[in-house]
Amino acid sequence: MTKAEIVQAIYSKLGGFSKKEAADLVDLVFDTMKETLGRGEKIKISGFGNFVLRDKRQRQGRNPQTGDPIVITERRVLTFKASNILKTDLNPARSFAGGASGAATNGGAPAGTASGGRGSTNEGPATS
């Protein structure tokens, strides 16, 4: 979804706003988010998720084409962690209550690992 599509959705769903006012509203929200993150503060949107700005230190890396060592400069990165409510809405068949996904089916191990094996759920009796 693009910014223009967000403006169009607000314009058509809310009514009472002109397209220019809807665009100004979207710009205001994004500008406020940028300013907040720029100050190093977290943004928590209930039922949606958290935006967090993290500082990464300088580190040693390699050029993947040549294999030559390079220095990766320090930088700030933006991370987003979806709330359990959003995860549940996006995956209605799965439940994220109680922590890690997959915990009820294969002991929390990722599919294809020793305890889960090829993503099996270890349900029911073994048949041959």
Residue, then its C-alpha position, 0 to 999 in steps of 0.5 A: m500500500t502506498k501513501a496515496e492509497i492510505v490518503q484515499a482510504i482515509y478520505s473515503k472511509l472517514g468522510g468530512f475531510s477533503k483529500k488535501e486534509a486527509a493527505d495533511l493528516v497522513d503527513l502529520v502522523f508520519d512526521t510525528m513518528k519520524e520526530t519521535l524516533g529521531r529523539g530515540e523514543k519508542i512508538k507503541i501502537s496498541g493492537f498493532g506493534n512497536f517501532v524501535l530505533r536501535d544503534k548498531r556499532q561499527r563492525q568488521g565485515r566482508n565484501p561478498q564479491t571479493g571476500d576483502p575485509i571491510v568496516i561496516t560503519e555504525r548506524r541506526v536501524l528501525t525495527f518493528k515488532a508486531s503485537n500479538i493482536l496483529k499476529t492473530d488477525l493476520n493468522p486467524a488459524r494460529s494462536f500466539a497466546g503464551g509466547a513462542s509460536g509452535a510451542a504446542t505442536n513441536g516443543g517450540a523447535p522450528a520445523g525440520t529440527a530434531s524434535g519436530g522433524r520435517g514440521s510434523t506435529n507429533e499428533g496421534p499414534a504412529t502407523s506403519 
